[in-house]
Amino acid sequence: MKTASKKLRELEQNVLELPEDNEINLYISDEAEMALHEHAHKIKEPLQETVKNIMFSGQLTFEKQNAKAEELWKQLSETDQVIINESEKFVRYRLMRLLFKQFSPVFPKEHHKEIWQRIVWFFEEMEKLVIAKAVEDSEWNFDRNEEDPEFDDFKWWDNVEAKIRGFYPDGVFTKESYEAIRDYFDEKESEAIREYWKAHPEEFKEYMEQINKKLDRLKNRE
């Protein structure tokens, strides 16, 4: 249940600080990929302070943050946009691979597909969570008046959730959002199987014959 006052939230933001961890580096041996990341860093570095001011100043509503971020992104050339996107894709995939290699050895192989689904779901939902929290913070800072005698905390949270659902109908880190990822995997797997059978019709014919024989044996037992 989400019930908290603005004063408590301000206290948490200003007083409660987690200790900083030592910097963690991801070692990359591929020279071409390393060059890509270095190029992306050079593009992003001059923009970091501007991005921080947009996202964390607390002076802008979510809508204004979005507008300024889009404006900043459009100032980049299409080539620079592609370089940044590709760099982030590589880093994301490497992180997913690290998680898979961490957990897969303790699971039977038949569960490895689900491990991938869970990892992809986590990364997808974390990106959505950024937007969800930005919406929540904007509503908290600009549309929450606890001094109003008619203020209803439960109604306020319902309105925030409704706004987030406007962006993500399945919600963030919900059963529905995981099922959407699972269905996506199943669809892609089915597509790959169909393409394989199209490319290997003789194998498909033999496979179907075996299936039909098994079905006939089952019928004869009844």
C-alpha contacts under 8 A as a table, 3 or more apart, distances in Angstrom:
res1	aa1	res2	aa2	distance
2	K	154	F	7.92
2	K	157	W	7.21
3	T	153	D	6.82
3	T	154	F	7.64
4	A	8	L	6.67
4	A	9	R	7.14
5	S	8	L	5.33
5	S	9	R	6.43
5	S	146	E	7.80
6	K	9	R	5.07
6	K	10	E	6.12
6	K	140	W	7.79
6	K	146	E	7.96
7	K	10	E	5.14
7	K	11	L	6.22
8	L	11	L	5.03
8	L	12	E	6.28
9	R	12	E	5.11
9	R	13	Q	6.28
10	E	13	Q	5.10
10	E	14	N	6.15
11	L	14	N	5.27
11	L	15	V	5.65
11	L	16	L	7.40
12	E	15	V	5.51
12	E	16	L	5.09
13	Q	16	L	6.24
13	Q	17	E	7.76
14	N	17	E	7.71
28	I	31	E	7.86
28	I	33	E	7.65
28	I	34	M	6.47
29	S	34	M	7.40
30	D	33	E	5.44
30	D	34	M	6.13
31	E	34	M	5.00
31	E	35	A	6.11
32	A	35	A	5.13
32	A	36	L	6.36
33	E	36	L	4.98
33	E	37	H	6.40
33	E	87	S	7.93
34	M	37	H	5.16
34	M	38	E	6.18
35	A	38	E	5.09
35	A	39	H	6.10
36	L	39	H	5.18
36	L	40	A	6.20
36	L	83	I	6.86
36	L	87	S	6.22
37	H	40	A	5.01
37	H	41	H	6.09
37	H	84	I	8.00
37	H	87	S	5.40
38	E	41	H	5.04
38	E	42	K	6.32
39	H	42	K	5.20
39	H	43	I	6.46
39	H	83	I	7.44
40	A	43	I	5.15
40	A	44	K	6.24
40	A	80	D	7.52
40	A	83	I	5.84
40	A	84	I	5.04
40	A	87	S	6.51
41	H	44	K	5.12
41	H	45	E	5.75
42	K	45	E	5.43
42	K	46	P	7.43
43	I	46	P	6.80
43	I	47	L	7.65
43	I	80	D	7.03
43	I	84	I	7.81
44	K	47	L	5.31
44	K	48	Q	6.31
44	K	84	I	7.91
45	E	48	Q	5.41
46	P	49	E	7.23
47	L	50	T	5.33
47	L	51	V	6.14
48	Q	51	V	5.09
48	Q	52	K	6.17
49	E	52	K	5.12
49	E	53	N	6.26
50	T	53	N	5.13
50	T	54	I	6.28
51	V	54	I	5.08
51	V	55	M	6.11
51	V	69	A	7.32
52	K	55	M	5.20
52	K	56	F	5.51
52	K	57	S	7.24
53	N	56	F	5.61
53	N	57	S	5.10
54	I	57	S	6.20
54	I	60	L	7.26
54	I	65	Q	5.76
54	I	68	K	7.09
54	I	69	A	7.21
55	M	58	G	7.52
55	M	65	Q	6.42
57	S	60	L	7.13
58	G	61	T	7.87
58	G	141	N	7.46
60	L	63	E	7.88
60	L	64	K	5.72
60	L	65	Q	5.90
60	L	138	S	7.58
61	T	64	K	5.23
61	T	65	Q	6.16
61	T	138	S	5.11
61	T	139	E	7.84
61	T	142	F	7.02
62	F	65	Q	5.02
62	F	66	N	6.11
62	F	134	A	6.15
62	F	135	V	5.75
62	F	138	S	5.36
63	E	66	N	5.14
63	E	67	A	6.23
64	K	67	A	5.03
64	K	68	K	6.14
65	Q	68	K	5.31
65	Q	69	A	6.04
66	N	69	A	5.14
66	N	70	E	6.09
67	A	70	E	5.23
67	A	71	E	6.15
68	K	71	E	4.98
68	K	72	L	6.16
69	A	72	L	5.11
69	A	73	W	6.18
70	E	73	W	5.02
70	E	74	K	6.15
71	E	74	K	5.20
71	E	75	Q	6.48
72	L	75	Q	5.28
72	L	76	L	7.24
73	W	76	L	5.64
73	W	81	Q	7.69
74	K	77	S	7.39
76	L	80	D	6.02
76	L	81	Q	6.37
77	S	80	D	5.20
77	S	81	Q	6.30
78	E	81	Q	5.04
78	E	82	V	6.22
79	T	82	V	5.15
79	T	83	I	6.24
80	D	83	I	5.06
80	D	84	I	6.24
81	Q	84	I	5.28
81	Q	85	N	6.16
82	V	85	N	5.11
82	V	86	E	5.99
83	I	86	E	5.25
83	I	87	S	6.07
84	I	87	S	5.18
84	I	88	E	6.22
85	N	88	E	5.23
85	N	89	K	6.20
86	E	89	K	5.01
86	E	90	F	6.30
87	S	90	F	5.27
87	S	91	V	6.34
88	E	91	V	5.12
88	E	92	R	5.97
89	K	92	R	5.11
89	K	93	Y	6.09
90	F	93	Y	5.18
90	F	94	R	6.15
91	V	94	R	5.13
91	V	95	L	6.20
92	R	95	L	5.18
92	R	96	M	6.22
93	Y	96	M	5.02
93	Y	97	R	6.11
94	R	97	R	5.01
94	R	98	L	6.22
95	L	98	L	5.07
95	L	99	L	6.39
96	M	99	L	5.16
96	M	100	F	6.16
96	M	119	I	6.43
96	M	120	V	7.33
97	R	100	F	4.96
97	R	101	K	6.07
98	L	101	K	5.16
98	L	102	Q	6.12
99	L	102	Q	4.97
99	L	103	F	6.33
99	L	119	I	7.39
100	F	103	F	5.43
100	F	104	S	5.55
100	F	115	I	6.89
100	F	116	W	6.80
100	F	119	I	7.53
101	K	104	S	5.59
101	K	105	P	7.05
102	Q	105	P	7.09
103	F	106	V	5.99
103	F	107	F	7.15
103	F	115	I	7.81
104	S	107	F	5.31
104	S	108	P	7.77
104	S	109	K	7.74
104	S	112	H	6.26
104	S	115	I	7.13
105	P	108	P	7.61
107	F	111	H	6.30
107	F	112	H	7.02
108	P	111	H	5.74
108	P	112	H	7.17
109	K	112	H	5.28
110	E	113	K	7.04
111	H	114	E	5.40
111	H	115	I	6.53
112	H	115	I	5.00
112	H	116	W	6.43
113	K	116	W	5.24
113	K	117	Q	6.31
114	E	117	Q	4.82
114	E	118	R	6.08
115	I	118	R	5.16
115	I	119	I	6.20
116	W	119	I	5.09
116	W	120	V	6.05
117	Q	120	V	5.24
117	Q	121	W	5.94
117	Q	181	I	6.64
117	Q	182	R	6.24
117	Q	185	F	7.33
118	R	121	W	4.99
118	R	122	F	6.14
118	R	178	Y	7.66
119	I	122	F	5.09
119	I	123	F	6.45
120	V	123	F	5.27
120	V	124	E	6.11
120	V	181	I	7.74
121	W	124	E	5.13
121	W	125	E	5.95
121	W	177	S	7.83
121	W	178	Y	6.14
121	W	181	I	6.23
122	F	125	E	5.20
122	F	126	M	6.04
122	F	173	F	7.77
123	F	126	M	5.14
123	F	127	E	6.45
124	E	127	E	5.41
124	E	128	K	6.50
125	E	128	K	4.90
125	E	129	L	5.90
125	E	172	V	5.87
125	E	173	F	5.90
126	M	129	L	4.83
126	M	130	V	6.54
127	E	130	V	5.46
127	E	131	I	7.26
128	K	131	I	5.40
128	K	132	A	6.28
128	K	168	Y	7.86
128	K	172	V	6.61
129	L	132	A	4.80
129	L	133	K	5.93
129	L	172	V	6.44
130	V	133	K	5.40
130	V	134	A	6.17
131	I	134	A	4.99
131	I	135	V	6.19
132	A	135	V	5.21
132	A	136	E	6.24
132	A	164	I	5.68
132	A	172	V	7.76
133	K	136	E	4.87
133	K	137	D	5.95
134	A	137	D	5.13
134	A	138	S	6.05
135	V	138	S	5.16
135	V	139	E	6.22
135	V	160	V	7.41
135	V	163	K	7.55
135	V	164	I	6.93
136	E	139	E	5.23
136	E	140	W	6.06
136	E	160	V	6.20
137	D	140	W	4.90
137	D	141	N	6.05
138	S	141	N	5.25
138	S	142	F	5.88
138	S	143	D	7.51
139	E	142	F	5.34
139	E	143	D	4.82
139	E	144	R	6.48
139	E	160	V	7.09
140	W	143	D	5.88
140	W	144	R	5.34
141	N	144	R	6.61
144	R	156	W	7.71
145	N	148	D	5.71
145	N	151	F	6.81
146	E	149	P	7.73
146	E	151	F	5.90
147	E	151	F	7.35
148	D	151	F	5.19
152	D	155	K	5.32
152	D	156	W	6.13
153	D	156	W	4.99
153	D	157	W	6.30
154	F	157	W	5.27
154	F	158	D	6.22
155	K	158	D	4.97
155	K	159	N	6.23
156	W	159	N	5.16
156	W	160	V	6.40
157	W	160	V	4.98
157	W	161	E	6.16
158	D	161	E	5.13
158	D	162	A	6.12
159	N	162	A	4.99
159	N	163	K	6.31
160	V	163	K	5.18
160	V	164	I	6.37
161	E	164	I	5.08
161	E	165	R	6.08
162	A	165	R	4.99
162	A	166	G	6.25
163	K	166	G	5.00
163	K	167	F	7.06
164	I	167	F	5.39
164	I	168	Y	6.17
164	I	169	P	7.88
164	I	171	G	7.29
165	R	168	Y	4.65
165	R	169	P	4.52
165	R	170	D	6.98
165	R	171	G	5.74
166	G	169	P	6.05
168	Y	171	G	5.23
168	Y	172	V	7.08
170	D	174	T	7.05
170	D	176	E	5.38
170	D	177	S	5.15
171	G	174	T	5.87
171	G	176	E	7.31
171	G	177	S	6.38
172	V	177	S	6.58
173	F	177	S	6.30
173	F	178	Y	7.18
174	T	177	S	5.20
174	T	178	Y	6.42
175	K	178	Y	5.26
175	K	179	E	6.23
176	E	179	E	5.07
176	E	180	A	6.28
177	S	180	A	5.12
177	S	181	I	6.66
178	Y	181	I	5.19
178	Y	182	R	6.24
179	E	182	R	4.88
179	E	183	D	6.00
180	A	183	D	5.16
180	A	184	Y	6.19
181	I	184	Y	5.00
181	I	185	F	6.34
182	R	185	F	5.19
182	R	186	D	6.30
183	D	186	D	4.99
183	D	187	E	6.07
184	Y	187	E	5.12
184	Y	188	K	6.24
185	F	188	K	5.20
185	F	189	E	6.05
186	D	189	E	5.05
186	D	190	S	6.08
187	E	190	S	5.11
187	E	191	E	6.20
188	K	191	E	5.03
188	K	192	A	6.23
189	E	192	A	5.12
189	E	193	I	6.25
190	S	193	I	5.07
190	S	194	R	6.17
191	E	194	R	5.14
191	E	195	E	6.17
192	A	195	E	5.14
192	A	196	Y	6.15
193	I	196	Y	5.07
193	I	197	W	6.28
194	R	197	W	5.22
194	R	198	K	6.21
195	E	198	K	5.11
195	E	199	A	6.28
196	Y	199	A	5.14
196	Y	200	H	6.12
197	W	200	H	4.89
197	W	201	P	5.63
197	W	203	E	7.23
197	W	204	F	5.56
198	K	201	P	5.69
200	H	203	E	5.53
200	H	204	F	6.45
201	P	204	F	4.96
201	P	205	K	6.13
202	E	205	K	5.07
202	E	206	E	6.26
203	E	206	E	5.11
203	E	207	Y	6.03
204	F	207	Y	4.99
204	F	208	M	6.13
205	K	208	M	5.24
205	K	209	E	6.22
206	E	209	E	5.11
206	E	210	Q	6.36
207	Y	210	Q	5.22
207	Y	211	I	6.35
208	M	211	I	4.96
208	M	212	N	6.13
209	E	212	N	5.12
209	E	213	K	6.20
210	Q	213	K	5.12
210	Q	214	K	6.33
211	I	214	K	5.20
211	I	215	L	6.28
212	N	215	L	4.99
212	N	216	D	6.14
213	K	216	D	5.05
213	K	217	R	6.26
214	K	217	R	5.14
214	K	218	L	6.30
215	L	218	L	5.11
215	L	219	K	6.26
216	D	219	K	5.08
216	D	220	N	6.21
217	R	220	N	5.12
217	R	221	R	6.42
218	L	221	R	5.25
218	L	222	E	6.75
219	K	222	E	5.39
